[in-house]
Amino acid sequence: MSGNPRMDAALSYAARGWAVFPVWWPVGGRCACGKADCQHPAKHPLGSLAPHGVNSATNDPKVIRDWWRRAPLANIGVATGPVSGLVVLDLDPRNGGHPDRLPGSLPTTPTVRTGGGGWHYYLAHPGDGLRFPAKVPGCPGADLKAAGGYVLAPPSLHVSGRRYVWQTPLTQPLAPCPDWLFEAARRPEPRPTAPPPAVHGGSLGTPYGRAALRNELARLAQAPEGDRNNVLNRAAFALGKLAAAGHLPEGTVLGLLTIVAANTGLGEREVERTIASGLRAGKEVAHVG
């Protein structure tokens, strides 16, 4: 035991094959990141240690020990999807989520009571290429965390000051996904899985444009689930303006945004529509006047 409960917990999750990474923590009811307008307090990746967000997650004990030595108060993010063999059903009562309102019953499986008063049901990922939607159809407040997603794991601390705790302990084996979850899943097209592409010189526009492109790609890669489409739209809009001004080739912007957005878990059609709309709006604004 290290004497640091968060490090010890992160190492125990990694020993199960789960990929983990450090997340910002709360201080005085606010996010320790220091941003007064933080949109996801104590829930977003610690970028200095996990620059690619959930894509930085690992089960390497050496890396994990180094992370939590450098940030001993960091919350624990657990990557969901095939990388950890997990699907997590996230029920948030603040948005109407409750076990009694699901379209089917839930098996006994490791379960967390979240700091926000909800539930995280940890289920075994089928590992057969099925792609789960972000929302349970027809169930407000019921989200699914799978490929590209993550959850906070005990003993992480919520911004409210309440801890995430195991309600049904990890001694209980992971249950398989119930049939009604399989009905909500869909089989995806093959998607790239690499980290955000490096942006160098050459034909990628001006230095100003390349710097802006790097920043937008990094921001998109770290966007929390639930906000990824908004972040993608803002990135496409901003980069569309730069493309119209000659700072970036539009084809490069389109290609790199598509790769990074696909890695976050957004659906193919959603990505195409959002990028096209954002680029178009950005170019129109750039051409006004």
Residue pairs with C-beta under 8 A, 6 or more apart in sequence:
1 8
2 8
2 11
2 65
2 68
4 68
4 72
5 155
6 68
6 72
6 73
6 74
6 75
6 76
6 155
6 156
7 64
7 65
7 68
7 69
7 72
9 76
9 153
9 154
9 155
10 20
10 64
10 67
10 68
10 76
11 61
11 64
11 65
13 20
13 59
13 76
13 78
13 153
14 20
14 58
14 59
14 60
14 61
14 64
15 59
15 61
16 170
17 59
17 84
17 85
18 59
18 78
18 79
18 84
18 85
18 86
19 57
19 58
19 59
19 78
19 79
19 83
19 84
20 57
20 58
20 59
20 64
20 76
20 77
20 78
20 79
20 153
21 45
21 46
21 49
21 50
21 53
21 54
21 56
21 57
21 58
21 67
21 77
21 79
21 150
22 45
22 46
22 49
22 50
22 67
22 68
22 71
22 74
22 75
22 76
22 77
23 42
23 43
23 44
23 45
23 46
23 74
23 75
23 76
23 77
23 152
23 156
24 31
24 32
24 33
24 41
24 42
24 43
24 44
24 45
24 46
24 74
24 75
25 31
25 32
25 42
25 73
25 74
25 75
25 156
25 157
26 32
26 41
26 42
26 157
26 158
26 159
26 161
29 159
29 160
29 161
30 36
30 38
30 41
30 159
31 38
31 40
31 41
31 42
31 44
31 159
32 42
32 73
33 41
33 44
38 44
39 227
40 224
40 227
41 159
42 75
42 156
42 157
42 158
42 159
43 75
43 152
43 159
43 224
44 53
44 222
44 224
45 53
45 54
45 56
45 77
45 222
46 71
46 74
47 53
47 218
47 222
49 56
49 67
49 70
49 71
49 74
50 56
50 57
50 67
50 77
51 218
52 195
52 196
52 218
52 221
52 222
53 221
53 222
53 223
54 77
54 79
54 148
54 149
54 150
55 195
55 196
55 221
55 263
57 77
57 78
57 79
57 83
57 84
57 150
58 64
59 84
67 74
68 74
75 152
75 156
75 157
76 152
76 153
76 154
76 155
76 156
77 150
77 151
77 152
77 153
78 84
78 86
78 88
78 150
78 151
78 152
78 153
79 86
79 149
79 150
80 86
80 87
80 88
80 125
80 145
80 146
80 147
80 149
80 150
80 151
81 87
81 125
81 145
81 146
81 147
81 148
81 149
81 265
82 125
82 127
82 147
83 147
84 125
85 124
85 125
85 127
85 174
86 122
86 123
86 124
86 125
86 145
86 146
86 174
87 123
87 124
87 125
87 132
87 144
87 145
87 146
87 177
87 181
88 120
88 121
88 122
88 123
88 144
88 145
88 146
88 149
88 151
89 106
89 119
89 120
89 121
89 123
89 136
89 142
89 143
89 144
89 145
89 181
90 97
90 114
90 118
90 119
90 120
90 142
90 143
90 144
90 145
90 151
91 97
91 98
91 99
91 118
91 119
91 120
91 121
91 141
91 142
92 114
92 116
92 118
92 141
92 142
92 143
93 117
93 118
93 141
94 116
94 117
94 118
94 141
95 140
95 141
96 140
96 141
97 118
97 119
97 139
97 140
97 141
97 142
97 143
98 141
99 106
99 119
101 139
101 140
101 141
101 142
102 136
102 139
102 142
102 180
103 136
103 137
103 138
103 139
103 180
104 178
104 179
104 180
104 181
105 178
106 121
106 178
107 123
107 175
107 176
107 178
108 168
108 172
108 175
109 121
109 122
109 123
109 168
109 172
109 173
109 174
109 175
110 121
110 122
110 166
110 168
110 169
110 170
110 172
110 174
111 119
111 120
111 121
111 122
111 166
111 167
111 168
112 119
112 120
112 122
112 151
112 153
112 154
112 164
112 165
112 166
112 167
113 119
113 164
113 165
113 167
114 120
114 152
114 158
114 164
115 152
115 156
115 157
115 158
115 159
115 160
115 161
115 162
115 163
115 164
116 158
116 160
116 162
117 162
118 141
119 167
120 151
120 164
122 174
123 174
123 175
123 176
123 177
123 181
124 174
124 175
124 176
124 177
125 146
125 177
126 176
126 177
126 182
129 187
129 188
130 182
130 185
130 186
130 187
131 146
131 147
131 185
131 186
131 187
131 188
132 144
132 146
132 147
132 181
132 184
132 185
133 144
133 184
133 185
133 186
134 143
134 144
134 149
134 225
134 226
134 265
135 142
135 143
135 144
136 142
136 143
136 144
136 181
136 184
137 184
143 225
143 226
144 181
144 184
145 151
145 225
146 265
147 265
148 225
148 263
148 264
148 265
148 266
149 225
149 265
150 225
152 158
152 164
153 164
154 163
154 164
154 165
154 166
155 163
155 164
155 165
156 163
156 164
157 163
157 164
158 164
188 268
189 268
191 262
191 263
191 268
192 259
192 262
192 263
193 263
194 259
194 263
195 221
195 263
196 217
196 218
196 220
196 221
196 256
196 259
196 260
196 263
197 217
197 256
197 259
197 260
199 210
199 213
199 214
199 217
199 256
200 210
201 207
201 210
203 249
203 252
204 210
204 213
204 248
204 249
204 252
205 213
205 242
205 246
205 247
205 248
205 249
205 252
206 246
206 247
206 248
208 242
208 247
209 242
209 247
209 248
210 248
212 238
212 239
212 242
212 247
212 248
213 239
213 242
213 248
213 252
213 253
213 256
216 235
216 238
216 239
216 257
217 235
217 256
217 257
217 260
219 231
219 235
220 228
220 231
220 232
220 235
220 257
220 260
220 261
220 264
221 260
221 263
221 264
223 230
223 231
223 232
223 264
225 264
225 265
228 261
228 264
228 265
228 266
229 266
229 270
229 274
232 257
232 261
232 264
232 266
232 271
232 274
232 275
232 278
233 274
233 277
233 278
234 278
235 257
235 278
236 253
236 257
236 274
236 275
236 276
236 277
236 278
236 279
236 282
237 278
237 279
237 281
237 282
237 285
238 282
239 248
239 253
239 257
239 278
239 279
239 282
240 250
240 253
240 278
240 279
240 280
240 281
240 282
240 283
240 286
241 282
241 283
241 285
241 286
242 248
242 253
242 282
243 249
243 250
243 253
243 279
243 282
243 283
244 282
244 283
244 286
244 287
245 286
250 279
253 279
254 275
254 279
257 275
258 271
258 272
258 275
261 271
261 274
261 275
262 268
262 271
266 274
